[in-house]
Amino acid sequence: MTFTKGFIYCLIGLTYLITLIWVLVVKSKEEFNKRIISIYLRNTTIISWTLFIILLFHYNKPYYQSIDPVDTDYSPFSNKHGLSLLVFLLLSFRGIYVIWKKKIIPPLLLIIYVTSIIIGIILCIQIIFQLSDRHDSNYYIDSESGYLMIIAPVNHIIISIFIIIKTIFNESEKSQERYFKNIFLNFLNSQLIKYGSFSIWTIIILLPFYILLTVILIVLGQNVDSLVKVFTETTTWYYSQKSHQPYLDHKGHYLCTVAACGNPKIVKPIRLGTRHGNTIIINRQLMIANAFEELIQVKYPKIHNTIRRIYDKYGYPLSKKINTIFWSNFTYFSMKPLEWLFLIFIYLSNEKPEELINRQYYYSPK
């Protein structure tokens, strides 16, 4: 992540943090404000995690599969061990929801909810680290969406922390007046009064609670260390320890390519050519576009990488939808202004522009 991007993300995060502190601490005394805060927390959680899930559909391939990075990307989480991560996160959500909604919760159950929230915080921190860095030099690899996914765990951590803080203050006051008929629950409540908070009990319960859930997950097919392997049995991400298969050659036909498949009287095909071993129809528009890319790649490689990444991300999916003569013709006319700009650039940058254009996609029949 560049300094500029890092600064922007930090600024957005700081603004959000200040806003959340304000609505949780300053504006939480009145009943009306509590309803507003509930709506705020619910909507930010739904929106951020929905974005997280949507982007996860793009990052969905395991490390042992070969992929075309234009079409998809490697998952930051192991599919095999994902159930463990999902269960602990859902329990964290449940804890936040119940503590926020219910005014009276038995002490032991409250401690279990807080424990699940703490585990959720720890996991969200690991998710943030996992999504924060990609160790792959391939310029097709998309890191921007990974940064957007970080919004959800950051939001979850902030909400969790303030839920715990509010719970500590509330329970310190309520425990003085609370009494349970059940002897065991009343004992726990007396201990809560004695220590002034339930932080010690939370620490005591944390390990048994984690062990119990782990045993249940093992019965469901998970491993003892699934919460570690869910991050490490991946590739290209921060905690990844696996190597991926060689990337597949990108064999997609792009806009100028599909445009050349239109009505011959309109698109004016010249000859056949080859792309990634496939025979394709060549017209002058396609040759000009490829000659332009060749010049950019040689003269301005960094600019070429950026243009290629953006074009592959958006142009390729669009080109796959162009599968009729009508739309090929339409694409051909739509690309004309760019064709003219490419041609001007070629003539300004190369001593033998027509020779450069004509050698594109040379076809050698077997």
N, C-alpha and C positions, 0 to 999 in steps of 0.2 A: 504494500500500500504506500503510495507516495505521501509526502508531508502534507500536501494540500488536501488530499482525500482524508488523511487522518485527522487533520484540523477540523474539516467540515463535519466528520462523524462525531468528533468530540464535542463540537459546538452544539450539534443537534441533541446529543445525549445529555449535555449539561442543561440545556433549555428544558428538555423533557423532565429531567430529575427535579429541577427547581419547581416546575409546574406540579409535579406529583407530590412533592413535599408540601406545597401550598394547599392542595386540595385534601390531602390526608390529615395534616396536622392542624393547619389554621382553620380550615373550613369544615371540620368534621363534628362540630359541637351541636349544631342544630339538626333536627330531624329532616328538614327539607334538603339541607346540604348533604346529608348522608345518602339520600336517594340519588342526588346528582352524582355523588362520588361513586356510588354503586354502578350507575350507568356508565360513567367514565372508565372505571376499572374493567367492566365487562366488555365494553366496546374496544378498548385498546388491546385487551387480551385476545378477543376474537379476531380482530383485524390483523394483528402481528403474527399470530400463529396460523391463520389462514394463508397469509403470504408465505410463511415458512413452509407449509405443506405444499402449496402450489409450486414453489421453486424446487422443492424436493423431488417433484415428478421429473424435473430435468436432470437432477443429480440422482440417478437411480440405478446405475450399473455397478455390479460388484467388481473387485479388482482383477478377477481371473478371466474376465471377458474382454475381447478386443472391441473397441468402439471407434466410431467416427465422431471426433470431438465437436464437429459442427452440429450434429444431430442431438447428441446427448453428452453426459459427463459421468464421471465416477462418483458414487455415493460417499458422503462423508461419514456414513454410519454403516456398519456391517449388517446386512440383511439377516444373517444367521443369529446374531446376538441382539437384534433390535428390540425384541420383546421385553428384555430386561429394562432397557432405557425407557421404553414406552410405559411400562407398569409403574416405575418409580416416578415418572413425570406426572402421570394421571393421578397418583396418590397425592402428589404435591398440589395439583390443581384442586383436588377434593378437600385437602386440608385448608387451603386458602378460602374456598367457597363456604365451607361449614363455619369456620371461625368468623368470617365476615357476616354471615347471615344469622347465626344463632347467638342469642344473648347468654344462655346458660348451657354449659357443656360440662359433663363430669370430668374431674381432674385428670384421671388416667387417660380418658379418650382425648382430652385436650392436649396432653403431653404427646400422645401418639401422632396427632395431627401436626403439631409443631415440629416433631421429629421428621415427619414426611416432608414438610416444607423445607427444613434444613438440608435434607438429602437432595431435594429438588434444586436448591441454590447451588450446591456443590456440582451437580450434574450440568446445570446451565453454564457455570463457569467453564467447565470442560468443553461444552459445546461451542462457546465463544472462542476459545483457543483453537479448537478444531477448524472452525470456519474462518479464522483470521489470517491464515497463510496457506499458499499453495506452492509446493516445491516441484514445479514442472515448468520447463522453459518453452513449451509449445505455445505459440501465440494464439492458437484456437481456444486454449483453456480459458474458461470464463470465471473470473474471480469476483466480478461486480455483484452478481446475484448472491454469492456467498456472503458478501458484506451485508446485503439487505436482509438475509436470513438471521443475522446477529440481532436485529431489532427485537425479535420475539424473546430469546433468552435474557437479554438485558432488561426488557420490560418485566419479565417474570421475576428476576432477581430483585429489582427495585420494589415491586409490589410485595414480594415475600418478606423483605427486610422490614418494611413498615407495618405489615400485618403482625409480625413477631413483636416489634417494639410496642405497638398498641396493645397487644395481648398481655405482655409483661406488666404494663401499667394497670390495665383493667383487672387482671387477676390479683395483683397485690392489694387492690381495694376490695374486690369481691370476696376474697378468701376470709376476710375478717368477719363477715356477716353470714357466710354460707355454712349450712349444716346438712349432713346426709344421714338418713336412717341406717343405711348400709354401713356396717362397722369399718369395712376395708376402705370404702370411699371417704369416710369421715377421717380415718387415719391419714390418708393421703392429703386431705385438705389441711389437717393440723400440721403436717410437715411443710406444706406450702406456706402456711402462716409463719412457721418457725424460721424458715430460710428466707422469707421475704419475697421469693420468686420461685419459679419452677425450673430454673435453668439447670440446677444440679440434677433434678429428676430427668430432664430432657437428655442430658449426657448419659445418664445411667441406662435409660430406655433405648438410646440410639443404636447401640451395638446389637442387643437382642432383637430389636425390630428389624434391623437390616438382615441379620442371620435368618430369621424366620421367613422373610420374604424371599431370600436367596434360595432357601430349601424348597419353597413352593415352586419357584421358577426352575429349579433343577428338575423337579418332578415333571414340569412342562417341557423339558428338553433343553433348557439353558445350561450354561457352565457356571462353575463357582466364580470365575473371573470374567463373566460376560460383560460386566460394566466397564471393564478395561478393554476387552477385545472388540467391543462395539465401536471403539475409536481406532484401535491399532490395526485391526484386520481390514484396512482400507488402503487406498493408494492416492497419492498426490496431495493429501491434506496434512495438517500440522502434526497430528499424532500417528500418521500412517506409517506402517512398517512393511507393507507389501509392495512388490513391483507389479506393474500392469503389463499386459500383453502389448505388442507393437500396435500402434494406431492403424486403423484401416485407412486405405487410400480413399479420399473423398471423391466419389464418382458422380456427384450430383450435376445436373445440367443447369446452368445459370440463365439469367434473363435473356442475354443476347443469344445464348444457345437455343433456348426454346423458341425465341423469336424467329430464328432461322428455319424453323419447322413450319412456317406459315405457308400461305399461298405462294407458289414459286414466282408468279407474275409480280407479286408485291415485294417479297423479301429477297428475290434474286439470288438464289444459291449459285455458288461458283464451282464447288467441288466437294469431295468427301475429305474428312480429316480424322485425326485420332485424338482422344482425350482419355488418359488412364487406360489405354488399350482398347477403348471402345470407339467404333466408327460413328462419327457425327456429321451432320450437314454443316457446311461452311459457307457463309456469305461475307461480304465485305465489312458489314457492321461488326460481326463477331471478330474478325481478324484485327480490326482497328482497336476494339476494346482490349484484346489480348496483347497487342503491341503496346498500347498505353500502359497496361499493367507491367509489362516487361521493363519498360523505361523507368517507371516509378520504383520498381523493385531494385533496380541497379543504382539509380541516382539517390533515392530517398527510402532506404530500407525500413526505417522506423515508421514513416508515414504509410508505407505499403502494408506493414503488419497491422496497423490500426484500421486502414481501409478494408483490408482482406477480412479481418475479424468481424467488423460490422457487417460487411456485405454477405459473408457466410452465415451470419446469425439471422439476418432478415431477408436477404435476397434469395438464398437457397430455399427456405420454406415457401416463399412466394412462388418461386419457379416451379415447384412440385405441383402447384395447383393449376398451372397453365398446361392444359392437355387437349386443347381443341385448336383448329386452324384459326377460328375467329380470334381467340385470345392471343395466339401467336402473332397474328397480324397487328392486333392492338398493341402488344408489347413492342413490336418492331417500330411502330410509329412513335410510341412513348419514349423509346430510347434514342430517337433521332437527335434531339438537342445535345444529349451526352456524347453521341457519336461525333458530332461536329466539334465539340469542345476537345474531345480526345484527339481528333485529327489535327486541330490547330496546335495542340501541345506537342504532338509527334513531329510536326513540320518545324516547330521552333526548337526542338531539342535534339534532332537527329539529322546527320548529314545525308543519309540515304533512307528517307522515310518510307518510300514505296517498297524498297527491298525488305525493310523491317516488317512491314505489313504483310507482304506476300509469303514470307517464310513461316507464318504462324500456322499451327496445326497441320504441318506437312503430313500427307498420307502416303504410306508405303504399303501397297497390297502384298499379302503373303503369297 
